[in-house]
Amino acid sequence: MPRTRFRTDSRTRFRTDSRAGMRPLVRPRTRSRAVAAACVLALAGLAGAPVPRAPAPAPDPAGIRWGACPEKPVPADMWCGTVEVPLDYAAPAKGTVTVALARIPATDRKKRLGSLLLNYGGPGSPGVANLAADPKLFADLGERYDLVAFDPRGVGHSEPVSCGGSLETETYADEDAAAQLAALRAVARRCELASGPVLRYIGTVNAARDLDVMREALGDRKLNYLGFSYGTRLGAVYAAQFPGRTGRMVLDGVDTLTEPLAEQALASARGQQRALDNFLAWCAHRKDCVYGTNTRSARERVEALVTRLDAEPLIGHDGSYVTGQDAVGAIGSALYAKRMWPDLADALAMAERDHDPVGLLQLGGPTGPEPSSDGGQDAAGPGTVPADNAEAALAAVSCADDPDRSNDTASPAAIEKELADLKDEFLKVSEIFGPSRLMTVLACYGRPAGTDFIRKIDRPGAPRMMLIGTRGDPATPYEWTEETAKRLGSAVVVDYKGDGHTGYASSPCVREYADGFLIDGRLPAGTRSCPAGE
């Protein structure tokens, strides 16, 4: 994780983070680092006994040849393949990109509706690995659809990008702004050198065009699609580019299409603070809540914990430690799913009462998949995925999608003033999450200008689709669902009153609406609500 720190006053140290303010990975909710660890354990549990393989399906009309998957293990009926897409759609002669797919055939072949493409979010989340880890969530959909996941270009097994190991810079808090900005520019250059030609053509606009190639290769007249978090942006961009080829589409945890980078960061800080306040209200009803029953003082005590740990990190018996900003990251991770709230309550109690960082460290978890037994992520050679791919892809796609970024030609003093002018507004929204979100205005410093296509999407005649928003979502605020519905003009909104990021995995009511549309074409008019606490 990047550790560049940028001092704007004597109180607060701001850290640039390639993932801050951008959509994290999902499973099909946002995949926090702790959930990634759970996924690794789940995969390990599947490896006990060999499962007989179903026969490989015949090649698709466009020649996708299905075979064994690179992930180990996988469900018995899951097969993988590849499709070639243009590197540059404006100049096809430049070559192609190999995109990896995985498919689990529909169990009811007589009533099969075609393919349902899944995107788990990120940007940077590998679809092949996610489908291998947890296909059961989509069992009802899998009766009528072939479940198809894919690694978007630059991700996973689709010519993965890298930044030579990590996005971490080699600067320190006491270095001046010019040195820190130069370090950010150097990291961007390192990503370019380590990634190869695909980096220049990464991003949602090209990924949506890739989706259309996949649709045709799979033999489907229209694209049926279920996307989570960042995957909602990908689905919306596809519908904007190919309205006549858009079939049944459900978007859950809706990303913004219109807000400038600074506004996105501010909305993210507000959403995270809202989720933390909901957690503290829940904790106040537990007998052993370390912060007692007063939610206002509870928020102040969390703020004090972060400030204290930034000044003096919490050190464990084994030498591991947690800074204030590390604590912010761990808290933010746990807010993505309500079932993780008891672990968050225990971790905060350990930090406050026992001065033990282990609970917060466990919430933080690993930053990516662990190496597999055959060499895995860190092994050299063809077909392996760089350990920093998820982080590198997240930054690359997010920056390619956004035309608003810090001016690469502006002086360090001007950029420092820009941050200082924004600081009070971010701190007003959240003393805890505001500082790290503020620094995302520099997340794309040194990278090429992004596209303005997404910002200009305005399709009141787009095909009707379903958008799902969660009121307590810490990553994609509910307001973004409403904004995107207006931009698309013909969307039905499902208003989930619960907490956590995305609703499909946690709410039977949400699943009933989504599956009803995808399977039977039932799309109610207006906004529909699903209660919390199911």
Secondary structure, 3 states (H helix, E strand, C coil): CCCCEEECCCCCEEECCCCCCCCCEECCCEECHHHHHHHHHHHHHCCCCCCCCCCCCCCCCCCCCCECCCCCCCCCCCEEEEEEEECCCCCHHHCEEEEEEEEECCCCHHHCCEEEEEECCCCCCCHHHHHHHCCHHHHHHHHHEEEEEEECCCCCCCCCCCCCCCCCCCCCCCCCHHHHHHHHHHHHHHHHHHHCHHHHHCCHHHHHHHHHHHHHHCCCCCEEEEEECHHHHHHHHHHHHCHHHEEEEEEECCCCCCCCHHHHHHHHHHHHHHHHHHHHHHHCCCCCCCCCCCHHHHHHHHHHHHHHHHHCCEECCCCCEECHHHHHHHHHHHCCCHHHHHHHHHHHHHHHHCCCCHHHHHHHCCCCCCCCCCCHHHCCCCCCCCCCHHHHHHHHHHHHCCCCCCCCCCCHHHHHHHHHHHHHHHHHHCCCCHHHHHHHHHCCCCCCCCCCCHHHCCCCCCCCEEEEEEEECCCCCHHHHHHHHHHHCCEEEEEEEEECCCCCCCCHHHHHHHHHHHHHCCCCCCCEEECCCC
